[in-house]
Amino acid sequence: MVATEQTPLDSIMEALFTPYKKRVADVDKIISAMIQNKLIANEEAIVNDHIAFRTLGVPNLGIASFEKIFLHHGYKRMEPYHFPEKKLDAYWYAPPEERLPRIFISELRVQDLSQQAQGIIGKYTGQVTSDPVDHLNLNDLTAVGEFFHKPLWSLPTLADYKLLLEESEYAAWVIYNRYYLNHYTISVHELPEAYADLENFNSFLESIGIVLNSAGGKLKESKDGLLRQSSSVAQMVDAEFANGEKTKIAGSYVEFAERLPLPEFQSLAKEQLSRNHRREGFEAANADKIFESTYTEQTQKN
C-alpha cells in the first residue's frame, strides 16, 4: 500500500487504510488467505483499484467540499454518474500516478428525500456552518489524516438513525460513519492466472468464508463486458449513539474488480498490459448494486 519513500498521497492513503483495516476484519482474512495460497507474496503486492467515500449533498459538505483534498494533491475529476433510484450523484477521480488508486466519491441528493428525512439530516449537518475543508491546511498531512475520522456533527440518536434507515440506508450510513473509508478494491486482473478472473476469485473468497453481495448477482458486469466487479457484504460493527444507546450497524466492506483489456489491446501478453490498456472508469449499473453491500438485505446474510 505504501511506497518506500512516502509521498503526501501515500501518507493520506495510510491514514485512511490503517483504521479501515482494523475495523473491517475481512481485509486481514482475505490478505492472509491470499498470501497462504500464494496469490501474492505480501500485502504490498495487492494493486488497489479504487477507494470510495460517501457524502451528503448539503451546504458546506458533499462532493464540492470533500473533493478539494484530493484535487489539491493531484487527482483529476473525471466522469459523473447518477443513481436515480438511490438519489445519488457521483464522480470518479484519476490519480496523478498509475500506482495510486482511483477515487470514487458519491453524494446523496438530500433535497430529494422526504421532509422528515431532510429534517433529521439538517439537525446534524446544520451544525457545520462553513466548509470544514477550507479550514484545513491541505499540506499538513497529519491534520488531513485526522480529518477523515473527525466528528463533524454530533452523534445521532438511535431513533434518528433508524428513521433514516427506513428511507435511505445510504443516509443512515453517512450520518453515523461520516467520511469513513467505505471500501477499497483489490485488482483481480493483477493476480496469478488461475485467480485473475472474477469467477475464480469469487469462488476463492467464498471458500474462505467471505459472504458476497448478491444484489444484481454476485458478479456485476458492465455492458461492454470489460469491467467486472463483486464485493463482500459489510460486516456489522458495534455502534454507540447519543445517550449511550448501542446497536450493531453496517460498517465498511471490500470490493474486487477485474478490468479487461480494451479491444485494440487484447492481443497483448499480460505482462505487457498497463493501466491505460485496460477498461477505465466505472459503470453506474455495477456501482448501483455495489452500494447495497451495506444494506440490511445483504448484511443480514453475514
Order of alpha helices (4+ residues) and beta strands (2+ residues): alpha-alpha-beta-alpha-beta-beta-beta-alpha-alpha-alpha-alpha-beta-alpha-beta-beta-beta-beta-beta-alpha-alpha
